[in-house]
Amino acid sequence: MSGFDWVDETDSVADLYKRVDVDADADANQNNLSSKLSLKLTAKLPSKMPSPTHHPHTTAGLPSSMPLPRPITDPTDAFYMSRYAEFIGPRFDLFDDGARYFSIEVPLMALHNRLLRLACLAAAAVQLSLETGRGKHNVLAYYDEALRLLSAHLDCPSYDPAVFASCLLIAHCEMVESKTGDWQLHLRGTGDLVALQKWHGRSGGLAEACFWIYCRMMILASLSSARPTLIPPTEWLPGGVFDDPQRWTLHAWQKKVVFLLGSVHHFWFRSRHGQTSAPLESTMRRAWSDLGDQLRRHELAAPPACTPISAVPATVDCPFDLVRYIAGPISAAWQMLHTAHLLHALAEPPGTGTGPDTDTNPRSRRALLASPRVANTALALARQVVSNSLANRSLVAWANAVQLLGVAGACLVSDAERDACTLVLEQMETLTGWNTRTTVQHLQRAWLAGGTDLGTLLYNVWANEGVGTEGT
């Protein structure tokens, strides 16, 4: 048996997937769940890994020395690869407007890489099964064989970014129907591989594209689990800093949005679990102010393509202002940036203009979040996040929005706004296949607990145990 076990135990899809062998303690309690869901990389990988190599690529996305592969001839495989190209590739390329690695390069590489091909087909089969209820037997066949081949590849010390891409696609298969609180468990093994290969946000080529996709996955998983990201944002780039270029491209601007949301989320987590000494409070206040400056500068630096194309005021039928953007990836970037602003507002240290109270004192935190300045700012930002999904009904953006709505929706006060948020989440599940049920249940519990008291709602969001961790 291989030393790497990637097992999906999501309740609602367990009957679709063949169980692979696990260790003798596979029936241990819930605290051992992560060991059953992640790649046990340290069991097999050598202590010293070779530096990843990046082959020159042609515009067709294949190594220049490699002969052209034969196209897929099996009708079933061809059908699912077509669905991959239509649905899965664009989702992964959400913030990649240039190379579009998962839409162009990955399918071409998959023609001569069986592991990558099976991972693509499995992701497409899962998407079809969840959307239509069809093809569950194909999900089982592709997914099981992809896991077997992935295990074989991980026994070999010579890896390439195609393995990284395959890991992300397989994690996608597990996450799309999973309870949101379990997402980090599905990503943990990939994080071990990233650390061993030393991939980062400047690796170049497919590895770099994979890394930023993994960062997005980590952030969404962290929002749903109320845990820090598996790889801290300070380790995403050499030096830990995302330097601003002289001129922003859309792709670079979107990547920094991801970096900023990760950084703010990391600060938000520290604000809930940090120490209370006076020197640390002063440090936290400075860090909070610096993050706010970065968010405002980045918003002002948005490329022209990010300009709204319409802004329709709220009406009797729609309680939100509807701001539309030219494309789904642009609306998704704004939604993540507004979520970063929201988390930043909620994480303001109470000592910033409200007296010397400690950051983790519940009384001072409640008073701060109930103050008109903070409460009105947070509510306005939450409305922007939710209205984005109502106005921009792009499937690729919707697939990125579920956890963001879980945070922002919990801040809403009016019944009309709550109903609109619930409706769009239900529509997301119908049209994309993503499981939004646990997010809706979380919102219903949050609204019941907080009533219509905005200060209480905001405090509960700040202190939340996570979008997907309760009642699941």
N, C-alpha and C positions, 0 to 999 in steps of 0.2 A: 504493500500500500504506500502511496505517496505521503510525504510529510506535510502536505498542504491540503487542508479540508475547507472547502467553501460551501457551506450548507445553508440553504434557505429554509427557515422554519416559520415563515409568515403563515399565520393561521389560515387565511382565506385562499392561499395559493399552494399550500403544502400538498394538496392532492394532485397538483399538476406536475410536480417535479419528483423525479426518482431520487431517493435518499442515498447519498454516497456514504462510504464507511467513515465512521468517526472513532475517536479514541474511546477507551473503556469507560471513561467518565462522561459519556455523551448524555446520560440521563441525569446529570447533576442539576442542581437547582438553578433558578433564574440568574443568580450572580455569575454563573459560568457560561452564560449564553454567548458572550462575545467570543469565547474561545472556539465555539462551534460555528460561528458565522464568519470568522475572518480567516485569511490565509495565514497559516502558521509558518511564516517565512523563516524565522530563526532556526527552525529545526533542520533545514537543509542548506540554506545559503552559506557560502564560505564567508569567513570573517572579513576578507578583503575582496571587494568587488572590483572588476575592471572598470575603468572610466567608460561611460557610454560613448559610443561613436555615432556620428551623424553623417550618413551617406549623402553625397550630392544627389539631388533629385531633378528630374526633368520636369517640364511643365505638366506632364501627364501624371506626375505623382509617383513614379516608379524609379528605383535606382537606375542610373543611366547605363550601367553595364548589364542589366537584366533583360532577357528577351521578353517580348510581349506575351502576356499570358493568354490562355484561351478563355473565351467568355463562358458563362454558366449555361449549360444546356438542359439541366433538369428542370422541368416545368415548375415544381413546387419551390425549389430553391430560387428560381428566377422570379417567381411571384413575390416571395418575401424580400428578396434583394430590392425589388422595385418599391416595396413598401418602406424598406429601410431608407432608400433614397428620398422618398416623399415625406416621411414623418420623422425618422430618428436622426438622420444626418443633420437636417436643419436645426433640430433641438440642441444638438451638441455644439453646433457652430453658431450659437446664439450671439456671441460677441466676437465672431471671427468673420469680418466682412471682406477679408482679403483672400487668404489662401483657402479658406473653407475646407480644412483638412478632413473633417468627418463626412462632408458631403461629396468630396471629389477624391481626395487621396486615399482615404480608408477603403472605400469600395474597390478601387483599383488594386490596392495592396491585397485586399481580401481574395482576389482572383488567384493569387499564388501563395497565400498564407491561410491554411485551413483553419487554424485557431481563430484568426480574425474574421474569417468568413462565417464560421459558426456563431461567433459572438454577435455579428451583425444580424444574422438570420434569427437568432434567439430573441434579440431585442425587438425585431420587427414582429415576430410571432407573438410575443407577450403583448405588444401594443394592440395587435388585431384581436387577440383573445379577450382582452379587457374591454375593448370598445364594442365588440360584436358578439362575444361568446363563442366564436368559431376558432378552430385550429388548436385546441388544447393539447391534442396528441403531438402536434408539431412542436409546441413549446417544450414538452417533455424531451423529445428526441434531440432537438438542437441544444437545449440547455445542458442536458446531461453529458452529451459528447463534448461540448465546449469546456465544461468543468474538467473532464478527463484529460483533454489536451492541455488545458492550462496547467494542471498539476504536472504533466510531463515536461512542459516548458520550464516550470519553476525548479525542476530537478537539475537543470542545466545552468551553469554560471554565466553563460553568454546570452544576455538579453538585448532586446531592442525596443524602441518605442511602440512597436506593434503589440507587444505584450501589455504595455501600459494601456493602450487603447482598448485591448480586449478586456482587461480588468474593469475599466470604466463601463463598458457595455454590459458586462455581466452584472456589475453592481447596479446598473440601471434596471436590469431585469428584476432584481431582488427588491429594489426600492419602490418601483412604480406602484406596486400593490401593497407594500408593507405599511404597517403602522408607523407613523412618522417618528415616534419615539425610538424606533429600532434602526433608524437610518445610519447612525454612527457605527453600529455593529457591522453593517454591510460594507462600510468604507474602511474599516480598520486595517484589513489585510492589504489593501491597496496602499494605504499610508506607510506600512512597513516596507513595501517594495519601493516606494518613492524615496524613503529615507536611505535605503541601502544603495539605490542607484544614484542618489544625490541629484535628482532632478529638481528643477526650480523654475521660477518665472522668467528666466533668461536662458534656458537650455537651448533654445532654437528649434525650429522645425516642428515635427509632430509631437515630440516630447514636451515642448513648451505649450503647445495648444492643449495637450492632455492635462498638463499641470494646472492651467487656469480653469479648465472644466472641473477638475478635482477640487479646486478652491471653492468654486461655486457650490458644488455638492457638499463640501464640508460646512460651509456657512449655513445652508438650508438645513442640514442635519443638526447643526448646533442650535439653531433657532428652535427646532422641534424637540430637542432633548434637554435644553437648558444646560448644556455642557460647553466647555471651550472647544475650539476647533482642534482636530487631531494634530495638525501642524500649526504652531503659532504663526500669525502674520509676519512676525519679525524674521521668520525663517523662509518666507516665500521668495525672497530676492536676495542676491548677494549684497551684504551690507545692511539688509533689513529695511531699506528705504526705497520708495518708488519716486525717483526723481522726475520732475516735470520737464518734458522736452520743450524746445523753443516753439514748436508748432504741434498742436495736438491732432493726430489722426483720430477718426472715429473709433477704430479698434483699440488704440492705446488709451483713449479717454474711457472707454467701457471697462478695460482691464483695471484701470485705477479705481473705478467705481467699486469693483469687486474687492480690491485691496482696502479701500476706505471702509466699506461695510464690515469686512473682516476685522479691521483695526478697532472700529467703534464697538462691534460686538464683544471683542476681547476686553475692552475697557468696561463695557456694561457688565460683563460677568464679574470682573474684579470689583466693581462698585457694589455688587451684592454679596461678595464673599471675601472682601479685603480686610485688612487690619484697620485699627482705629487710632493709631498713634498720630500725634499732631504733625510730625515731620512728613509722614506718609500722606496725610490729608492735604498738606500743601503741595506735595508732588502730584497728587491726583488732580487737584484743581488746575495746576499748570498744564498737565497732560490733557485734561478735558478742554481747556481753552484752545490749546494747539490743535486738537482734533476739529473743533468748531471752525477755526480759521481755515484748515485744509478743506473741509467740506464746502465752505462758502467760496473759496478760491476755485475749487474744481467745478462747482456749479456755474460760475461766471465764465469758465474756460471752455464750456461745451461747444463743440464744432457747430457750424451753421446747420448741418443736417439734423441736429437735435432740436431745432426750433419747432414749437407746436404749429400744426397746420390749421387747427381750429380750436376754439374754446367756447363751449355752449354753456350758458348759466343754468343753474338748477331750475327745475320746473315742479309743478304739482305732481307730475308722473315720475320724475327722477329727482331724488333729494340731493344729488351731487352735481357740482360743476363737472362737465365732461371735456377734458383736454385730450386732443388726439395728436398723435405723432405719425410721421410718414411711414414707419415700419415697426413691426413687432420688436425687433432687437433694441430699437431706440427707446420705445416705451418701457421695455423691461429694465434698461439701464436707469432710466429716471425713477422707476418704481424702487429699485434697489437703493438709489441715492436718497430718495425721500425716506425710505426705511432707516437708512443710516442716520439721517437727521432726527428721526423720531426716537431711535434708541439713544442718540446723543442727548436729546432733551430730557429723556427719562433718567439718564445716568448722571445728570448734573450733581456735583457734590454739594450737599446742603450748606457747607461753609461759604459758598460763592455768593455772598450778599445776603445770607440768611442767618448769620451768627456763627459761632464756633462749634456748633453741634457736630458730632461725628457722623461719618458717611453711612454707617450701618445702623444708626439709631432709628428704629421704626417711626418714632414720633416726629423727628426732624424730617425724615424722608416723606412721611405723609403730608406734613405741613408744606413742604416745598412743592410737591406734586399737586396739591390742592390750590396753590396760589394762582391767581388769575393769569399771571405772566406765563408760567410754565404750562398750566392746564390748557389754556387757549392755544398756545403754540403746538403742544402735542396733539390736540384734537384736530387742528388744521392739517398737520402733517399726516395723521392717520387717515383723514378723509382723502388726501391726495393719493395715498397708497391704494386705498380701496377703489376710488373712482377711476384710477388708471386701468384696472382690469375691466371695469364697466365700459369705458370709452374705447379701449384698444383690445378688440376681441381676436387677437392673434393667438393661434394655438401654440406657437413656440414660446410666446411670452407667458401665456397661461400656465404652461408646464413649469415655469420658473416662479410662479406667483403664490402657490398654495401656502407655504410657510410665512411669506410676507403678509398675506391676508390674515393668517392666524394671529399675528402680533398686532397689526393695525386694527383689525376688526374688533378686537377685544377692548379697544379704546372708545368705540362708538357708543353714543347715548340714546339717540332717537330710534324708535321702532322702525321707521321707514328706512333709515340707513342700515340697520341691522338686517332687515328683510332683504334689502338689495345685496348686501354682502353674502348672505346665505344663498340667495338665488344664483349668483355668479359662481360660487363654489360648486354648487350642484351641477351647473352647466359645464363647468370644467371637467368634472368626472365623466359626464355623459360624452363629451366631445374629444377628450384627450385620453381617457382611461386611467388617469391618475386617481388614486384613492384620496378623496377629500372628506370622507365621512368622519374620520377622527378629528379633523380640523373643525368641522361644523359642530361636533359634539363638544369640543373644547370651548368654542365660542358661546354655545348655549350655557355651559356651566359658568363661564366668566360673566356673562350678562346677568345670570341669576344671582350670582354672588355679589356683584357690584351694583345691581339695580341701575338707577339713573344718576348716581353720585359720581361725577367725573373724577374727583380726586381719588375715590376708592377704586374705581376702574383702573386708573393709571398706576396706583400703587400695586394693585394685584398683577398688572402686566409687568411692572418692574421686578416684583418678587416671584414671578411665575416659575413653576416647576417645569415648564416647557409645553409646547403646543400639543405634543402627542403622548405625554407621559401619564396622564390621568385618565382613568376610566377606560383603559384599553386592554 
